[in-house]
Amino acid sequence: MRDLDYLKLLSREFPTIKAASSEIINLKAICGLPKGTEYFFSDLHGEYDAFIHLLRSASGVIREKINETFDLLISEEEELALANLIYYPKKGVRAVKREGRFTEDWQKITIYRLVRICKQCASKYTRSKVRKKMPKEFEYIIDELLHVDYNDENKKVYYEEIIHSIIDGGIGEDFIIMLCDLVQNLTIDNLHIIGDIYDRGPRPDIIMEELMNSHDVDIQWGNHDISWMGAACGNLACISTVLRIAIRYDCFDLLEDGYGINLRPLSVFAAKVYKDDPCERFMPRGIDENIYDTVDPGLAAKMHKAISIIQFKVEGQTIKRRPEFDMNDRLQITAIDFAKGTVTIDGKEYPMRDINLPTVDPKDPLALTKEEEELMRTLQMSFKHSTNLQRHARFLYSHGGMYKRCNSNLLYHGCIPMKENGEFDELKINGIIYSGKRLLDYIEDIVNMAYFLPDDDPMKEWCMDFVWYLWCGPKSPVFGKDKMATFETYFVAEKSTHKEHMNPYYKLSQKEEICDKILKEFGLPTEGSHIINGHVPVKSKDGESPVKGNGKLYVIDGGLSKAYQPKTGIAGYTLIFNSHYLALAEHKPFDPNQESTPKVEIVERMRKRVMVADTDIGKRLQTQIEDLYELVEAYRGGILKENYKF
């Protein structure tokens, strides 16, 4: 009866044998097409200009398409000009107009070339899927141009007349821009973001807007994303953390222009408390200049120190409140000896580099002053009522998760916590032990509850505290280290105290057998499957390869963030998975005034071309086909009656 009820529902969409059979033919045809191209990016860290360029250029693939389409028919200079037009069509058309080259001939040639590129990019899709990517106002015209028979003289005249009418009607500019957008849209079929959209770089909010305007996007949360999600929930430890990092990297445009966070109370408080303190150790590390909200470096340093001390206090309160997190070793602010000017870390005493902490009560170091409490209440309201931040947080929740299984690939940001012996490490919460896949599933549930539970739910506060734990906890899969040595970096000169030890996963996962163990844990076959993650920058300049575990693991954090480029020597990777191969695009530091086509290297060829039928979508389509066959049989057997509309 349950199956019959389902078939009755299905019959509403396909009321006749003819309608159901037609859909079967359509779905089988789709399964026979090559799979779309998937793009994997990781650790964007607010570098919006570089990321948007990678997105618009499809990490160099559009340039390759131009070369394949025209080969020696146009010069390399013309290829580059066409590529730049596709990447930035509005800017490109403006430049052509400014130079007086926006003639009828230029428009005709450009439209002709763009149509050829569109045709090349659309060849692996059904006509209906391509039409869905077109703007409605030009849908009919583009569809006609993409399917012109050049051997038919009548059709050639028809083709030329369409282009002449477009130009004569004064819509050539709009049509060219739209064709460029369509090329970009057709080149990337799926977009996977393997975590850490936020922090360090200037405008992660602009990246979020770009992702929200893209199609078929999924996100695997990184620890920097998690901390912003916790801040959006109103967790004070997460709020102070994201503020500290943003101020440290001079990202005032993000805070004030992007998210409308009112920083005046913090600036007034910091200027008052640290009036005579130069706060030299807290000077911002300005990598990018603010455009809208420039703050004096001296004041920024005071704000940086003020929010850092608040962070150490509220983190300490969380650790005291949650003994199950087992983080008492991170209560450094309680280990300061103000009389001696020292701090005890791991049983050893070190001199403090800065002992001017006027808001810290030696008798109760974790207590916020009344002014700090009022300040944090104000900031909390600002975060919770930021329209843009809440929009972006909801997108992270709706399109994100701890991991994703997709076309025999396992995607996650950081690690699967492991012990030295290669077994999955365990996290015990409320008497229940979690590890491996079960741990990540549990975490995803808690992160969702932190945001969506009502404020009066008794579980809400615990979930928000756990979100903070994910930012820096020793068994957090998105952090993957034994500690976050922020306090030591600011206040202790001894470098050994700054060392953060990586989870054993990072060494173990370089072995093929460990990769196989993880793939099995997540229900994927070991043959033909891969793990794709980021989080740890690959030092390409030192000869380190992003391909590990005998080709089973791809670590694609290559330093898109400017802060990491001195370590990596490059500016990030894109992993590209099309129907023929897996390829790594190695990027140069982004410079808008220089040509920066990446170096693309094929790292694995598919044994046979991957068709839609071989993908996860193909499996779902096959299930739909089987259901439709059952519906046809139900019609033919008289179990259901066809519904003809006369």
Order of alpha helices (4+ residues) and beta strands (2+ residues): alpha-alpha-beta-alpha-alpha-alpha-alpha-alpha-alpha-alpha-alpha-alpha-beta-alpha-beta-alpha-alpha-alpha-alpha-beta-beta-beta-alpha-alpha-beta-beta-beta-beta-beta-alpha-alpha-alpha-alpha-alpha-beta-beta-beta-alpha-beta-beta-beta-alpha
